[in-house]
Amino acid sequence: MSHSLLITHHYPVRTSLYVAVPLMMVLSIAQAVVMPRLRVLGMTPQLLLLATIAWSLLRGINEGMVWAFVAGLAMDLFSAAPLGITSLALLGGVLAIGLLQRAFPRSRFFLTAVLAALATLIYLLLYILLLLLFGYPVSGPAAASLPPLALLHGLLILPVYWLLSRIVE
């Protein structure tokens, strides 16, 4: 398979890394330090997840997978879970929405919100499953918060998508 078939956009994945690594490090610090104090509707939005979903929707699966891997490692730096679990869960969420995005017409507003909510659900379910497989306990209230957090991310993706689209252009 040629290299040109792997890249779906005219931007090289290497350029994506130059944006992803510093942004994910800043967002992971903000997530750990600031976001626990800035709850939205009683929940803490996942900034790195939102940024990864938005970039994936803007630039395609290939770059989304790069961002998912980098974001997952950055999130794991502030987590008690085994290193790599978050990356695996994010990769699953990004892959799913990337494949679904190809099946639907390009609606920047409605589809973006639906795919963000779906990616959040897939990511969180995979994350919980991986935690359980590694012997980590998962509380009932944490699992019950999945649908409301997915809906919140469906709303919050819109400004994040808009901001990141300004970087792409």
Buried (B, 14 or more C-beta within 10 A) or exposed (E): EEEEEEBBBEBEBEEBBEBBBEBBBBBBEEBBEEBEEEEEEEEBBBBBBBBBBBBBBBBBBBBBBBBBBBBBBBBBEEBEBBEEBBBBBBBBBBBBBBEBBEEEEEEEEEBBBBBBBBBBBBBBBBBBBBBEEEEEEEEEEEEEBBEEBBBBBBBBBBEBBEEBBEEBE
